Amino acid sequence: MEKFVIEGGAPLSGSIVPAGNKNAALPVLAACLLTDEEVIVRNVPRIRDVDAMIGLLKGLGVETAWREDNVVSLRAETVDPLAVDVQMAERIRASFLVAGPLLARFGRAEMPTPGGDVIGRRRLDPHLDAFRALGTIVSLERRFGYRLHAPNGL
């Protein structure tokens, strides 16, 4: 493990650029659905889960392009909130992160049960409870997944 050993007596100066991480990048990528304007996200790691989220967003109609190694451009001008690709959603647990932005912008979303790793039980109840508290009607269909509808907005 890398570490810094600092011995007193001399002033420190400089800068460190932290590496991007998926737990920060995935919600930010999903948030691009809140606007039809171009969103530029920097310090995005090029890893499988990020690629899956970008694929999920593309399936919804988001235009995406890698500008540099860790810089991605997203534009959600033409989005179909009911077009979540089941196979893409099953690739990552974080696929459910698009539900909130879709509800906020379009008042509805259809979300398949998320996939991803099975390292522990991570329930959707906190998300669903929050959506209900914001006025969303939540229904679960065995064959599809979750139908979310906020007829009066959130």
C-alpha positions as CSV (number, residue, x, y, z in Angstrom):
1,M,0.0,0.0,0.0
2,E,1.3,3.4,-0.9
3,K,1.6,6.1,1.8
4,F,3.0,9.5,2.5
5,V,5.5,9.9,5.3
6,I,5.7,13.6,6.3
7,E,8.4,14.8,8.7
8,G,7.9,18.2,10.1
9,G,10.2,21.2,9.8
10,A,9.6,22.1,6.1
11,P,6.5,23.6,4.4
12,L,4.6,21.4,2.0
13,S,3.4,22.4,-1.4
14,G,2.1,20.8,-4.6
15,S,-1.0,19.2,-5.8
16,I,-2.4,15.7,-6.2
17,V,-5.1,14.7,-8.7
18,P,-7.2,11.9,-7.3
19,A,-8.1,9.1,-9.5
20,G,-11.8,8.9,-10.5
21,N,-13.9,6.2,-9.0
22,K,-17.0,4.5,-10.1
23,N,-19.1,5.2,-7.0
24,A,-18.7,8.9,-7.8
25,A,-18.9,8.6,-11.6
26,L,-22.0,6.4,-12.0
27,P,-24.5,8.8,-10.2
28,V,-23.0,11.8,-12.1
29,L,-23.4,10.0,-15.4
30,A,-27.0,9.2,-14.6
31,A,-27.6,12.8,-13.7
32,C,-27.0,13.8,-17.3
33,L,-30.7,12.8,-17.8
34,L,-31.9,15.8,-15.9
35,T,-31.1,18.2,-18.8
36,D,-31.1,18.3,-22.6
37,E,-27.9,20.3,-22.6
38,E,-24.4,18.9,-23.1
39,V,-22.8,17.6,-19.9
40,I,-19.0,17.1,-19.7
41,V,-17.8,14.8,-17.0
42,R,-14.1,14.7,-16.2
43,N,-12.0,12.2,-14.2
44,V,-14.2,9.3,-15.3
45,P,-12.5,5.9,-14.9
46,R,-12.5,3.7,-18.0
47,I,-13.9,0.5,-16.4
48,R,-16.6,-2.1,-17.1
49,D,-19.3,-0.6,-14.9
50,V,-18.8,2.9,-16.4
51,D,-19.0,1.4,-19.9
52,A,-22.2,-0.4,-18.9
53,M,-23.7,2.8,-17.6
54,I,-22.8,4.7,-20.7
55,G,-24.3,1.8,-22.8
56,L,-27.5,2.1,-20.7
57,L,-27.7,5.8,-21.3
58,K,-27.1,5.4,-25.0
59,G,-30.0,2.9,-25.1
60,L,-32.2,5.7,-23.6
61,G,-31.2,8.0,-26.4
62,V,-28.3,9.9,-24.8
63,E,-25.5,11.0,-27.2
64,T,-22.2,10.1,-25.7
65,A,-18.5,10.6,-26.8
66,W,-15.2,10.1,-25.0
67,R,-13.4,13.4,-25.5
68,E,-10.1,12.4,-23.8
69,D,-8.9,9.4,-21.8
70,N,-11.1,10.2,-18.8
71,V,-13.5,12.9,-20.2
72,V,-16.9,12.0,-21.5
73,S,-19.5,14.2,-23.2
74,L,-23.2,13.4,-22.7
75,R,-26.3,15.0,-24.2
76,A,-29.7,13.7,-23.2
77,E,-31.7,15.8,-25.7
78,T,-33.8,13.0,-27.1
79,V,-34.6,10.5,-24.4
80,D,-37.2,7.8,-24.1
81,P,-37.8,7.2,-20.4
82,L,-39.4,3.9,-21.1
83,A,-36.6,2.5,-23.1
84,V,-34.3,1.1,-20.4
85,D,-32.5,-1.9,-22.0
86,V,-33.0,-4.9,-19.8
87,Q,-29.7,-6.6,-20.8
88,M,-27.8,-3.4,-20.1
89,A,-29.5,-2.9,-16.8
90,E,-28.7,-6.4,-15.7
91,R,-25.0,-5.8,-16.2
92,I,-24.7,-3.4,-13.3
93,R,-26.3,-2.8,-9.9
94,A,-26.1,0.9,-10.4
95,S,-28.5,0.8,-13.4
96,F,-31.3,1.8,-10.9
97,L,-29.5,5.2,-10.6
98,V,-31.2,6.4,-13.8
99,A,-34.7,6.0,-12.2
100,G,-34.5,9.2,-10.2
101,P,-33.4,11.5,-13.0
102,L,-36.0,10.0,-15.4
103,L,-38.8,10.5,-12.8
104,A,-37.6,14.1,-12.2
105,R,-37.5,15.0,-15.8
106,F,-40.3,12.9,-17.4
107,G,-42.5,11.8,-14.5
108,R,-42.1,8.2,-15.3
109,A,-39.7,5.3,-15.7
110,E,-39.7,1.6,-16.2
111,M,-36.8,-0.1,-14.5
112,P,-35.9,-3.8,-14.8
113,T,-34.5,-5.4,-11.7
114,P,-30.8,-4.3,-11.6
115,G,-28.1,-6.9,-12.0
116,G,-24.4,-6.8,-11.2
117,D,-22.4,-8.5,-8.5
118,V,-23.9,-10.4,-5.7
119,I,-21.4,-9.5,-2.9
120,G,-24.1,-8.8,-0.5
121,R,-27.8,-8.0,-0.1
122,R,-28.4,-4.4,-1.3
123,R,-32.1,-3.8,-1.4
124,L,-33.9,-1.2,-3.5
125,D,-36.3,-0.3,-0.7
126,P,-34.6,2.9,0.3
127,H,-34.9,4.2,-3.3
128,L,-38.5,3.0,-3.6
129,D,-39.5,4.5,-0.3
130,A,-37.9,7.8,-1.2
131,F,-39.8,7.8,-4.6
132,R,-43.0,7.1,-2.8
133,A,-42.4,9.9,-0.3
134,L,-41.9,12.2,-3.3
135,G,-45.3,11.2,-4.8
136,T,-44.4,8.3,-7.1
137,I,-46.7,5.4,-7.7
138,V,-44.5,2.3,-7.6
139,S,-45.6,-1.1,-9.0
140,L,-43.7,-4.3,-9.5
141,E,-44.4,-6.7,-12.3
142,R,-42.7,-10.1,-12.2
143,R,-41.9,-10.3,-15.9
144,F,-40.6,-6.8,-16.2
145,G,-39.6,-5.0,-13.1
146,Y,-40.6,-1.7,-11.6
147,R,-43.0,0.8,-13.1
148,L,-42.6,4.2,-11.6
149,H,-45.0,7.1,-12.3
150,A,-45.2,10.5,-10.7
151,P,-48.4,12.0,-12.3
152,N,-48.1,15.3,-10.4
153,G,-44.3,15.5,-10.6
154,L,-41.9,14.8,-7.7
